[in-house]
Amino acid sequence: MLQEQRQAQTAWLAKYRDRYPADPDALDEDGEPLDLLAPPEIVAELEAETDRIREHYTAAYRAHRFQTALIPERGP
């Protein structure tokens, strides 16, 4: 999940890097931006994508937990 969210953030940064300045408080160790000073509607695009990824994995986890709860325990 985290890898997919990082990929979404990387794609978002690549898409908007030339239009909005980097957030000087959000740079990695190489000085590359981790965030941009973009308007709320642009930031909302990234948030929507990371939310979608999180919801996908949460639903899969809950479905797995539900399925395993339905499997009766076997005795020795």
C-alpha positions in Angstrom: 0.0 0.0 0.0 2.7 2.5 1.0 4.6 1.7 -2.2 1.6 2.5 -4.3 0.9 5.7 -2.4 4.6 6.7 -2.9 4.2 6.0 -6.7 1.1 8.1 -6.8 2.9 11.0 -5.0 5.8 10.6 -7.5 3.5 10.8 -10.4 1.7 13.8 -8.9 5.0 15.6 -8.4 6.1 14.9 -11.9 2.8 16.1 -13.3 2.8 19.4 -11.4 6.5 20.1 -10.8 6.8 22.6 -13.6 3.7 24.5 -12.6 4.1 24.9 -8.8 7.2 25.6 -6.6 8.6 23.0 -4.3 7.7 23.2 -0.6 11.0 24.2 0.9 10.0 22.5 4.2 9.5 19.2 2.4 12.7 18.1 0.7 14.3 14.7 0.7 18.0 14.2 1.6 19.0 14.9 -2.0 17.1 18.2 -2.1 14.3 16.8 -4.2 10.8 18.0 -3.4 8.4 15.7 -1.5 5.6 18.2 -1.8 4.6 21.3 -3.8 3.1 24.6 -2.9 0.0 24.0 -5.0 -3.6 25.2 -4.6 -6.0 23.1 -2.6 -7.8 21.6 -5.6 -4.5 20.3 -7.0 -3.5 18.8 -3.6 -6.9 17.2 -3.4 -6.1 15.2 -6.5 -3.2 13.5 -4.7 -5.2 13.1 -1.5 -8.1 11.4 -3.5 -5.6 9.0 -5.1 -3.9 8.1 -1.9 -7.3 7.7 -0.2 -8.5 5.4 -3.0 -5.4 3.2 -2.5 -5.8 3.1 1.2 -9.5 2.2 0.9 -8.7 -0.6 -1.5 -6.3 -2.2 0.9 -8.5 -1.6 3.9 -11.4 -3.3 2.1 -9.2 -6.2 1.1 -8.0 -6.6 4.7 -11.5 -6.5 6.1 -12.7 -9.0 3.5 -9.9 -11.3 4.5 -10.6 -10.9 8.2 -14.3 -11.6 7.6 -13.5 -14.7 5.5 -11.1 -16.1 8.1 -13.6 -15.5 10.9 -16.1 -17.7 9.1 -13.7 -20.7 8.9 -14.4 -22.9 11.9 -11.4 -23.8 14.1 -10.3 -27.4 13.8 -9.5 -29.4 16.9 -6.2 -31.3 17.4 
